[in-house]
Amino acid sequence: MTDAAAPSAAPAPAPVVGQTGSRPEINWTVLLLGFAGMVIGQFMAILDIQIVAASLPQIQAGVGASADEISWIQTAYLIPEVVMIPLSGFLARLWGTQKVFLASCVGFLVMSVAVGLSSSVEMMIFFRALQGFLGGAMIPTVFAVAFTAFPPEKRVTASVIMGLIVTLAPTVGPTLGGHLTEWLNWRWLFFINVFPGFVVLFLVGRYAHFDEGDPSLAEGFDWWGLGLMAAFLMSLQFVLEEGAKNDWLADDHILLLSLVALICGPAFVWRSLNYRNPIVELRAFGNRNFVVGVVMTFIVGAALFGGTFLLPLFLGRVRDYSAAEVGTTMVVSGLAMFATGPFAGRLVRKVDPRVLMFVGFMLCAWGMWDAHAVTTEWGFWEFAGVQAMRGVGVMIAMIASQQVTMATLPPHMVKNASGLVNLSRNVGGAFGLAVLNTSLTQNTALHMAELTSAIDQTDAAVKGMIAGMAQRFSGSIDPHASAMKAVYGMLQRQATTLAFGDAFALLAIACACAAFVTLMASPAKPGATAPGASEVH
């Protein structure tokens, strides 16, 4: 990249870092304003994954959707997004980061308005899919800029900002969504993107001149690679999202798409390793720390999205909380992450990142394990400590894993690597949700069978309880049947609670195992950067 000034119509590009012993003066105002615009866009794109989580019943009523259809409001966003995330690295090298980000933001805003104006569930799912696909490029491009546009000594700070965004957005999503739905209506879950979106367009369009594209990459574009990647990732995401609901391979569609993923995945890897101009550069996986970091990011995704999935589901299903009450309860985790971010940034400069990852995952495991003792009476205060511990642990693990993942990569691999890192987090989240969903379904049935078999209807105390309940329902057509139905409901609620306890324990065990896997990474100097990372290629 040359040091020539940009045309006078736009601010000069913020010099990224010095070349071979000399470092040009960095225009921090331009750099920070451009980066801030990208960070806001990234926050919007990640927030929209979970913003509908607490408001699905209201959306269902608003568009007349069935219970099965409404789940696609989230699924339709996630499936196309996983294709754009790794593709964005190639597009950024082809057109330049600024152009890709602006195009992504414009598409995201237009589709946000279209989703909000939708009058049927079919329209909503269609526009939601386009929103996820077009907005997906805003997520990894910020990650790449943090490791190329900032000087080495400032990359940890940029990493902390990204960590806050990546962890806070899905955590505050249900909170913001629940309150917006209660104060206004569910359509504002999507309309709210418009104002910050225009701020993003202004800041990125005026200040984010970080690099230039290379149009020659368009020659010999790997369409086969793109097709194989899309088929593999979309099939995999669909299987993970919908498998638990459809009894996995017992369902013909899940079986077919599993085979598609099984065939297209290896074919895509082979194509990427052998084609001269691949869509996704996989050579980063030759770096041991990158591999360990990707695995850790996968686990962070499962812990982050898994915890954000379980708690609202428990509060709605067992405690019958409203969307706003769910949102208020969830805010503790977000506050814990926000408070931890600055301290994690300082620690990662002074302590081996492997140690911090270990500590972060163990704290997360501790918090999740405490929740395995959940009862039907747990609410805000009982979950406060669990959420705080999980929030602190996830934030520390996230910041440290970013350093381990990217610290020893040469800079020309950063754009592609950032897409792979973000993809691993999203797929980790989908995998975690699939496992947790399956665990909830199976363990609820198992605990229900155990509870019902433990009840002896000939026992005098049981007979007395049923008789008392039948007396309470004496005004119904069949008091005894009503009493038995009420007893069944009590048992079902208890079985569901026990199943949630098992799911929290499962997440805790996964985090504890991840803590010990972190020790496989190569020793890295705190805050270290790759050799030659001060140059831009």
Steps between C-alpha positions, in 0.01 A plus 500: 500500500643842413510800727352733239218721613144420406305734273408823670129407507566248778721497809840345452510131575612434853850357461477156646847428627854586402708329235844348557623699792301821450143570600303787345294715731159343562197725471325362806183705448445352154597149609277497810196656330521251211547209738217624725262503202593141416460392863145644513416311181643178643295549816179537295570187296570283808219657705242403237571131556349508849286814506191298404562227762272641772233626258421196282146456644412860410648464149311172458172671582585801282558304178273203570779242507489149644732389781722315252516792257593764756830331589612574145516872583833420670606205284450690172740770621773261610516258206594749224718698741745211541570513125575874493731495803784301336424648156551853634877446527526442125267793422705733722817406311319543168314830555657641816365490856315832479296416188406155630394641836292781346323261261433261787359776720270639228364152425452430871303825553274450198421144609444610862225738383357230270484250788329756723238574233431132423135400509545121485742250649619398152598859416667538835710184464609599147612851599652371823718260300620785277562714809725230650689441175560867414580603857738210559796685347488763777611245761843367391624812320523687832708217641745525209531879529584474871803284420622692193413869546616536863865501608602188697487669841137610444359174362406367843282808556330448164459133591330593829253722313418215261468257789248730667298524180505128424400401853270788591291507181343153532465547877316833489303394191214336693504786753469774238256295291273426794475863607457631144213258443333606825551876453425523127440178301700216349556679166735741677739210558599560136423870449739588782794417271432796272640793701825333615529360147518851353765591760699194388471597132624853574796397719615210282445689176700802619774353719549124442766519225704209631604320182448464127353204313676285244267466194731239346364247752176494299683314223435130536241546777441162663129445438530129580661586831224748579231243416661227709553738794140625488357147475719376786448789743127550436430126529707476818330803655153369412576159650630658822210745528213265412633152583390494864142596406475234229654199677827535310569230239151354539384796291556464123596868449755493783647175367527639145663825612737311729618303197535823300717651777701178529578500126539874435715571808801288400451598134516869596818445704663312208398775255632776728836328541547430130349798315736789417258771620278343770196668656637427848870463571542203737877524545446677833417157644867413463559731797462306828387799705240588237356147519484508881350850489231391252409204724481735799287746304269211409458420873456871584220510241331200660533650850389847389201403287419194712469702820305770319267229365439303821418781740222675302352161413491395866352831614228486235421129518523439876450843660261646236696826487399769252741620230592805709557291816726262307694799365547652845627171642746454214661843546730380782713297261543799269602728787754244623655476152510877460672544837752222431612615153749773605660276767528209254676734256759595761551142613560367149796740467664362814390137536541202267174488295484123556471560874225756444309263272528231766374735772220635279366158406521376860304804624240434231486133603463599865206731424324244280556223756336709773192519276466121483325524840226719349148466645157616385535803730818645349469854368706819465702479822568128483635534145693822570811327634488235227479763228771719652744208522420386147525856365843559655628162383376533141650849466843395630503188280387699195771769529775248569393264219508788249862568595603135475319456168641800315831578676725279288328533160669693218291809410408390149299213656308719745196584281424138416588383851258751655216347297596150615517610864157662488360200314630268771323706766168493313522128423604438861188684612281297264665176613452594866134581447445172314657296781314693771167471316546124465602473865190692613264287291646165604559581867155652546345172379742299717429700818127489431512121479699484826260732683183326385641156582589620851140595575291225652134589442399246766693693765271672751681836476480500120133404511435780747680759279305395189173504696576848631578628153185338360301691761658823380387418145152397613345757265649331190334230290741230626668605827717186523633542142572867570689404816709242312574757228619746764726235657640420155573871446687518831706195409572636152621830646727316743636271227569802277686672783715192562577483126614864504728414794653220290549740206679755721723219633577387143610852409713516814679174414567620143654824631715310753629270224574804281703650786746211485515500118635858517825367644575343158572842349863599451639740761442859393635819642211710641380745240728344237448557131608309196833554341454758233158593634595862473469484124192492285496274196 
